[in-house]
Amino acid sequence: MTSFDDLSRAVEAVLFAAEHPLGIDELRAHVGADADVRAALAGLEQVYSGRGIELVRRGERWHFQTAADLAHLLRRDREDSRKLSRAGIETLAIIAYHEPVTRAEIEAIRGVQISKGTIDVLMEAGWVRPAGRREVPGRPLMYATTQGFLSHFGLASRRDLPGIDDLKAAGLLDPVDLAFEQETSETVTEGE
């Protein structure tokens, strides 16, 4: 593989045939250890930009997928989606924003205990994984999100999670939380 075109074609073929998203090292294992895979990926991104199939980066892994605006054309059957419970949604959000985090830390943030089943459901969905143990007495298990979480929610990395201003603008914050935040900021301003 001497030319950029040959390398791009090889990377394209490997990604097309892959069953799951591949990282740089996995691609190099197929196309050569000294290959400039990042340059090939950048070139392929440009080639596939605006087409029916896109080259997508999820974390540090790459894969081809149908362009988001055309996905509806491929759906033949209605997908049965299981809705997460409120506890599941809150737990997933806490893990995503605070990872790695222990069960006790999740409970402290939520203000209530969570059942073991809540984390099990998130792990079965492939969105949460064990992430080692905290170096404190009792060595509690920590949890973090997975590549599957990023893929499912269309995020390249955790940095793409919406911030507080984005959540306010979308009307996703509880009015009680917003009133409390406003009251707290007014109290601080008066006390200065």
C-alpha positions in Angstrom: 0.0 0.0 0.0 2.1 2.8 -1.3 -0.3 5.5 -2.3 -2.9 7.4 -0.2 -5.6 6.1 -2.5 -4.7 2.4 -1.9 -4.7 3.1 1.9 -8.0 4.9 1.8 -9.5 2.0 -0.2 -8.2 -0.5 2.3 -9.4 1.4 5.3 -12.8 1.8 3.6 -13.1 -1.9 2.9 -12.1 -2.9 6.5 -14.6 -0.4 8.0 -17.3 -1.5 5.6 -16.9 -5.2 6.5 -16.5 -4.6 10.3 -19.2 -5.9 12.6 -18.5 -3.1 15.1 -16.8 0.3 15.1 -13.0 0.1 14.9 -10.2 2.1 16.5 -7.0 3.3 14.9 -4.9 0.3 16.2 -7.5 -2.2 15.0 -7.4 -0.6 11.5 -3.6 -0.6 11.5 -3.7 -4.3 12.3 -5.4 -4.8 8.9 -3.7 -2.2 6.7 -0.2 -2.0 8.1 1.3 -0.8 11.4 3.1 2.2 9.8 0.0 3.3 7.8 -1.2 6.9 8.2 -4.7 5.7 9.1 -5.8 9.1 10.5 -5.1 10.8 7.2 -7.0 8.1 5.4 -10.0 8.5 7.7 -9.9 12.3 7.2 -10.0 11.8 3.5 -12.8 9.3 3.7 -14.8 11.6 5.9 -14.6 14.3 3.2 -15.5 11.8 0.5 -18.6 10.5 2.4 -19.7 14.0 3.7 -23.2 14.7 2.5 -23.8 11.3 1.0 -26.3 8.6 1.9 -23.7 6.8 4.0 -21.4 8.7 6.4 -18.1 7.8 8.1 -18.8 8.5 11.8 -16.5 8.8 14.8 -17.8 7.6 18.1 -15.2 8.2 20.8 -12.0 6.9 19.3 -13.7 4.4 17.0 -15.0 4.7 13.5 -17.8 3.1 11.5 -20.1 3.7 8.5 -23.8 4.4 9.1 -26.8 5.6 7.1 -27.0 9.4 7.0 -29.2 10.5 9.9 -31.6 12.4 7.6 -32.2 9.2 5.5 -32.5 6.7 8.4 -36.4 6.8 8.2 -36.2 5.2 4.7 -34.7 2.0 6.1 -37.2 1.4 8.9 -39.7 -1.2 7.8 -41.0 -2.2 11.2 -41.8 0.0 14.1 -39.1 -0.5 16.7 -40.4 -1.6 20.1 -38.5 0.5 22.5 -38.5 0.0 26.2 -38.8 3.2 28.1 -36.5 3.7 31.0 -38.0 4.4 34.4 -37.4 7.9 35.9 -34.8 6.3 38.2 -33.1 4.7 35.2 -32.9 8.0 33.3 -31.6 9.9 36.4 -29.1 7.2 37.1 -27.8 7.2 33.5 -27.5 11.0 33.5 -25.6 10.9 36.8 -23.2 8.3 35.5 -22.7 10.1 32.2 -22.0 13.5 33.8 -20.0 12.3 36.8 -18.3 9.1 35.7 -16.7 7.1 37.1 -19.2 7.1 40.0 -20.1 4.7 42.7 -23.6 3.6 43.8 -23.3 5.6 47.0 -22.4 8.7 45.0 -25.4 8.2 42.7 -27.7 7.8 45.7 -26.2 10.9 47.3 -26.8 13.0 44.1 -30.4 11.6 43.6 -31.2 11.8 47.3 -32.8 8.3 47.3 -31.6 4.7 47.1 -31.5 3.0 43.8 -32.3 -0.7 43.3 -29.7 -3.0 41.9 -32.0 -3.7 39.0 -31.7 -0.1 37.8 -28.0 -0.4 37.1 -28.5 -3.9 35.7 -31.0 -2.6 33.1 -28.5 0.1 32.0 -25.7 -2.6 31.8 -28.0 -4.9 29.8 -28.7 -2.1 27.4 -24.9 -1.8 26.9 -24.8 1.9 28.1 -23.1 1.4 31.5 -20.1 -0.8 32.5 -18.1 -1.4 35.7 -15.1 0.9 35.8 -13.0 -0.4 38.6 -13.1 0.1 42.3 -12.7 3.4 44.3 -9.6 3.3 46.5 -11.5 3.9 49.7 -12.6 1.6 52.6 -14.9 -1.1 51.2 -13.6 -0.5 47.7 -17.0 0.2 46.1 -17.5 -0.6 42.4 -17.5 2.5 40.1 -19.6 2.8 36.9 -19.0 4.6 33.6 -20.7 4.9 30.2 -19.7 2.8 27.2 -19.1 3.2 23.5 -22.6 1.9 23.1 -24.0 4.8 25.1 -22.2 7.2 22.8 -23.4 5.5 19.7 -27.0 5.2 20.8 -27.2 8.9 21.7 -25.2 10.1 18.7 -22.3 11.5 20.7 -18.7 11.6 19.6 -17.6 11.9 23.2 -19.0 12.9 26.6 -18.0 16.5 25.9 -21.0 16.5 23.5 -23.5 16.1 26.4 -25.7 19.1 26.7 -24.7 21.7 29.3 -27.0 23.4 31.9 -27.8 26.3 29.4 -28.7 23.8 26.7 -31.0 21.9 29.1 -32.7 25.2 30.2 -33.2 26.3 26.6 -34.8 22.9 25.8 -37.1 23.2 28.9 -35.8 19.9 30.3 -35.0 21.2 33.8 -37.6 20.9 36.5 -39.2 24.3 37.3 -38.5 23.7 41.0 -34.8 23.3 40.3 -34.8 26.5 38.3 -36.6 28.4 41.0 -34.2 27.1 43.6 -31.2 28.0 41.4 -32.6 31.6 40.9 -33.3 32.0 44.7 -29.8 30.8 45.5 -28.2 33.2 43.1 -30.3 36.1 44.4 -29.3 35.3 48.0 -25.6 35.3 47.1 -26.0 38.6 45.3 -27.8 40.2 48.3 -25.2 38.9 50.7 -22.2 40.4 48.8 
